[in-house]
Amino acid sequence: MLAGLNVITENLDYLLWGRAAAGEPGGVLLTLLMAFGAAALALPAGVALAGLAWRFPGVIRKTLFVWAEIIRGIPLIFVIFWLWYLLPLMTGGDLPGALTVTLALAWFTAAAVMHSVLAGLRALPNGQYEAAQAQGFGALQTLGFVLLPQALRNTLPSLLGIFISLLKDTSLAFIVNVPELTTVAGQVNNRVQIYPAAIFVFTGVVYYLLCCGVEQLAKRWQLNRPAL
């Protein structure tokens, strides 16, 4: 058991931040960078798409629903593969692996955010929209200043669950050898070739702590935010 812990302590720097000193972040650091980067892209994109689906209930909403169902019906690992091979063809050059995976995660997650926020908008009483219109607000002003703040507040638990899933989904980057936490744990295991249980139990504990940390931060923010 002690020897297994020694494997962790001897490789702790590499597991936590990879070769960040050489300009190549990895491990837990890269996991967090990809998760927060994908969330920063997926949240505004999903909110914007939900707004479009709410505002235009005809062809635009149906098109967005079809797109979202296709994306949500495909395993994320295939989305990563597709962007891994398609983006270089579209851009004419190779993109960093971490950036490619971040874009794949954002694209995949935006569909879930869209459905969650749209459900929050639909749950609001119709009187909210009518009252804003009576006060002289336009449709976009009503959506941005009246409806979306309430919908986002009501859907916060759902959005938190989506982000936690996103954080865990970064582990799929190992399939294209991006050096996030799961990949570097596998590299350490392949190098030392002993005590795999200790290495991967440590990896699972780190993911658990990261997810719990995000959840606690969200709960603290919700408790401390001013009431509307």
C-alpha positions in Angstrom: 0.0 0.0 0.0 2.8 2.4 1.0 4.6 1.6 -2.3 1.5 2.4 -4.2 1.3 5.8 -2.5 4.9 6.4 -3.4 4.1 6.0 -7.1 1.5 8.8 -6.7 3.8 11.1 -4.7 6.7 10.6 -7.1 4.5 11.5 -10.1 2.2 14.0 -8.4 3.5 17.0 -10.3 3.0 15.3 -13.7 -0.5 14.2 -12.7 -1.5 17.6 -11.5 -0.2 19.9 -14.3 1.8 17.8 -16.7 4.7 19.7 -18.4 3.2 23.2 -17.7 6.7 24.5 -17.0 7.6 23.7 -20.6 4.5 25.3 -21.9 2.6 22.0 -22.2 -0.1 21.9 -19.5 -1.5 18.5 -18.7 -3.2 16.4 -16.0 -5.7 18.1 -13.7 -4.7 21.6 -15.0 -5.5 20.7 -18.6 -8.7 18.9 -17.5 -9.9 22.1 -15.9 -8.8 24.3 -18.8 -10.8 22.2 -21.2 -13.8 22.0 -19.0 -14.1 25.7 -18.3 -13.2 26.6 -21.9 -15.9 24.3 -23.2 -18.4 25.7 -20.7 -17.5 29.3 -21.6 -18.4 28.5 -25.2 -21.4 26.2 -24.6 -23.3 28.3 -22.1 -23.7 31.5 -24.3 -24.2 29.4 -27.4 -26.9 27.2 -25.7 -28.6 30.3 -24.3 -28.6 32.0 -27.7 -30.0 28.9 -29.4 -32.7 28.6 -26.7 -33.6 32.2 -27.3 -33.9 31.6 -31.0 -36.1 28.5 -30.5 -38.3 30.4 -28.1 -38.7 33.4 -30.3 -39.2 31.6 -33.6 -41.4 28.5 -33.0 -41.7 27.5 -36.6 -39.0 26.2 -38.9 -36.1 27.6 -36.9 -37.2 25.8 -33.7 -37.7 22.5 -35.6 -34.3 22.8 -37.2 -32.6 23.5 -33.9 -34.5 20.5 -32.3 -33.3 18.2 -35.1 -29.7 19.5 -34.8 -29.8 19.0 -31.0 -31.3 15.5 -31.2 -28.7 14.4 -33.7 -25.9 15.7 -31.5 -27.3 14.2 -28.3 -28.0 10.9 -30.1 -24.4 10.5 -31.1 -21.7 9.3 -28.6 -19.4 12.1 -27.6 -16.4 10.1 -28.6 -17.5 10.1 -32.2 -18.0 13.9 -32.1 -14.4 14.2 -30.9 -13.2 11.9 -33.7 -15.1 13.8 -36.3 -13.7 17.2 -35.3 -10.2 15.7 -34.8 -10.1 14.7 -38.5 -12.5 17.4 -40.0 -11.1 20.6 -38.5 -7.6 20.3 -40.0 -9.3 19.8 -43.4 -11.5 22.9 -42.9 -8.8 25.1 -41.5 -5.9 23.9 -43.6 -3.7 23.2 -40.7 -3.4 21.1 -37.5 -5.1 22.5 -34.4 -3.9 21.7 -30.9 -5.5 18.5 -29.6 -6.8 20.2 -26.4 -8.5 22.9 -28.5 -10.1 20.3 -30.8 -11.5 18.4 -27.8 -12.7 21.6 -26.1 -14.6 22.6 -29.3 -16.1 19.1 -29.5 -17.2 19.3 -25.8 -18.7 22.8 -26.3 -20.6 21.7 -29.5 -22.0 18.6 -27.7 -22.8 20.5 -24.5 -24.5 23.5 -26.2 -27.4 21.2 -27.3 -28.1 20.1 -23.7 -27.9 23.8 -22.5 -30.3 24.8 -25.2 -32.9 22.2 -24.1 -32.5 23.1 -20.5 -32.8 26.9 -20.9 -35.7 26.5 -23.3 -37.5 24.4 -20.8 -36.9 27.1 -18.2 -38.4 29.7 -20.6 -41.4 27.6 -21.3 -42.1 27.1 -17.6 -42.5 30.9 -17.0 -46.1 32.2 -16.9 -47.3 33.8 -20.1 -48.1 36.9 -18.1 -44.4 37.7 -17.8 -44.1 38.3 -21.5 -47.4 40.2 -21.7 -46.6 42.5 -18.8 -43.2 43.3 -20.4 -44.9 44.1 -23.7 -47.3 46.3 -21.9 -44.4 48.3 -20.5 -43.0 48.9 -24.0 -40.3 46.3 -24.1 -39.5 44.7 -27.4 -39.3 41.0 -27.9 -35.5 40.9 -27.5 -35.6 43.2 -24.5 -38.2 41.0 -22.9 -36.2 37.9 -23.5 -32.9 39.4 -22.4 -34.0 41.5 -19.4 -37.1 39.7 -18.1 -37.4 36.1 -19.1 -33.8 34.8 -19.4 -32.7 35.9 -15.9 -35.6 34.0 -14.4 -35.1 31.0 -16.6 -31.4 30.8 -15.9 -32.0 31.0 -12.1 -34.6 28.3 -12.3 -32.4 26.0 -14.4 -29.2 26.4 -12.4 -29.4 22.9 -10.9 -29.8 21.4 -14.4 -26.9 23.6 -15.8 -24.8 22.5 -12.9 -25.4 18.8 -13.7 -24.5 19.5 -17.3 -21.2 21.1 -16.3 -20.3 18.3 -14.0 -21.0 15.8 -16.8 -18.8 18.0 -19.0 -16.0 17.9 -16.5 -16.1 14.1 -16.4 -16.4 13.9 -20.2 -13.0 15.5 -20.6 -11.6 12.1 -19.8 -12.6 11.0 -23.3 -9.7 13.1 -24.6 -7.5 10.1 -23.9 -8.7 8.6 -27.2 -6.8 11.2 -29.2 -3.9 11.3 -26.7 -4.6 14.7 -25.3 -2.6 14.7 -21.9 -5.5 15.4 -19.5 -5.8 13.6 -16.2 -6.9 10.2 -17.5 -4.2 10.2 -20.2 -1.3 11.1 -18.0 -2.5 8.5 -15.4 -2.3 5.9 -18.1 1.1 7.2 -19.1 2.3 6.9 -15.5 0.9 3.4 -15.3 2.5 2.3 -18.5 5.9 3.7 -17.4 6.0 2.2 -13.9 3.9 -0.9 -14.8 3.1 -1.5 -11.1 0.3 -0.5 -8.7 -2.3 0.4 -11.4 -5.0 0.3 -8.7 -3.3 3.1 -6.7 -2.9 5.2 -9.8 -6.5 4.9 -11.1 -8.1 5.1 -7.6 -6.2 8.4 -7.2 -7.5 9.5 -10.6 -11.1 8.6 -9.6 -10.8 10.5 -6.3 -9.5 13.6 -8.1 -12.5 13.6 -10.5 -14.8 13.1 -7.5 -13.2 16.0 -5.6 -13.3 18.3 -8.7 -17.1 17.6 -9.2 -17.8 18.1 -5.6 -15.8 21.3 -5.5 -17.8 22.7 -8.5 -21.1 21.7 -6.8 -20.1 23.4 -3.5 -19.0 26.6 -5.3 -22.3 26.7 -7.2 -24.3 26.2 -3.9 -22.3 28.9 -2.1 -22.9 31.3 -5.0 -26.6 30.6 -5.0 -26.8 31.2 -1.3 -24.8 34.4 -1.4 -26.3 36.0 -4.6 -28.7 38.9 -4.0 -32.4 38.1 -4.2 -34.3 39.4 -7.2 
